[in-house]
Amino acid sequence: MAAATKSKKPVKKAAPKAKGAALKQEPKERGNRYQFEGRNTQTESVVRGEVVAKNEEEARQKLARRSIKVLQITKMKKRRAKKITAQDITVFTRQLSTMMKAGLPLMQAFDIVAKGHANASMTQLLMNVRNDIEQGTALGDAFARHPKYFDKFYCNLVAAGEAGGVLDALLDKLATYMEKTQAIKKKVKSALVYPISVVVVAIVLVLVMMMFVLPEFKKVYDGMGAKLPALTQWMMDASDFFVAQGWIVILGMIGAVVGASFIHKNSPAVQKRVDALLLKLPIFGEIIRKATIARWARTTATLFTAGVPLVEILDSVAGAAGNIIYEEATHEIRSKVNQGISLTSAMQATDVFPNMVVQMASIGEEAGSLDDMLNKVAEFYEDEVDNAVAMLSSLMEPIIMVVLGSIVGVILIAMYLPLFSMGDALG
């Protein structure tokens, strides 16, 4: 197998600092941020940049000590530090790709993206990466110093782009990959939200009815001294239990959810069982499986296009699989490929890939176009996920109505059944 040969073009380097370049801000300074435009009294050059000070007067004094006569100064709005999300990294990658394609120097592109970001945490991250690059670190290595935000796949692709002189092209592919991956994750999550929302709403509804509504009816029926129908009596007994123990039940359920989440997060064995169970779920299991295969195929194709060796590709793909079953299968494939076995044979031996995927990979191997074939696989399964989620969404709406309607209906019948019985007796 051989990756397609790429035409090389020089990687864009940081532009040399001009006299009028923005002054570098001390990272440890605290206070308000001021954006200024001034004139260097020694060189007569125009200077623009930022300075941190307690107030405007102090900012002017700092600039005066640097031989800068202030022409204009504006206090900048403080940006809130929020958690950096995968969406933040995706948007940054697309912005960086666009600027690199437009011919902007790498350092200038980082400055523009970082200073224009609404999230202060993201700004700090990008400035840290920028500082590493400024000190001579390769872009891929600079990203690798922040594995929480830039995984092995990301760093490998960037490093391949730098080495091959096609950084702008590979950043574009990386941004496209991340956008598609984010889109398919959202679709899978939206598919799972429906049943979870039904369960949560049903539980809340039952608790409210049992703890607050039924007790009022119980007072009325107790005052009447009438014998209650079996269904109503059962509901009243359940209501008594929830009134007495309801908060314990609620806290117990919350504790169970938190505990299960903690165990799942910290136990690989539990994660494996849960992931295996998810793949076996009716309807939802197929959606998760197809989404995982789509992500696996697109990740492999993207790295293969970049010319990354197959063994290294499989290392990155394993971490990006998103499901332990497929992660372990990918490790098995890597081990066999490392022993000289073909990718197709190794995939077939894991028994987690459909025949169509294996056949497409086989055709790609034989024709020397593995990346094209795997991209087609990814597109096919992404379409399958889209269709499945759309179908599920249309089915879940009436199901939600039926489930919630049934719960409310049974409780209402139980509440009003004694009144109907008394009406019949009076009639």
HELIX and SHEET records of a PDB file:
HELIX    1   1 GLU A   56  ARG A   65  1                                  10    
HELIX    2   2 ALA A   86  LYS A  101  1                                  16    
HELIX    3   3 LEU A  106  LYS A  115  1                                  10    
HELIX    4   4 ALA A  120  GLU A  134  1                                  15    
HELIX    5   5 LEU A  139  ALA A  144  1                                   6    
HELIX    6   6 LYS A  152  GLY A  164  1                                  13    
HELIX    7   7 LEU A  167  VAL A  208  1                                  42    
HELIX    8   8 MET A  209  VAL A  213  3                                   5    
HELIX    9   9 LEU A  214  MET A  224  1                                  11    
HELIX   10  10 ALA A  230  ASN A  266  1                                  37    
HELIX   11  11 PRO A  268  LYS A  280  1                                  13    
HELIX   12  12 PHE A  284  THR A  305  1                                  22    
HELIX   13  13 LEU A  310  ALA A  320  1                                  11    
HELIX   14  14 ILE A  324  ASN A  338  1                                  15    
HELIX   15  15 LEU A  343  THR A  350  1                                   8    
HELIX   16  16 ASN A  355  ALA A  367  1                                  13    
HELIX   17  17 LEU A  370  LEU A  426  1                                  57    
SHEET    1   A 3 VAL A  46  ALA A  53  0                                        
SHEET    2   A 3 ASN A  32  ASN A  40 -1                                        
SHEET    3   A 3 ILE A  68  LYS A  75 -1                                        
END                                                                             
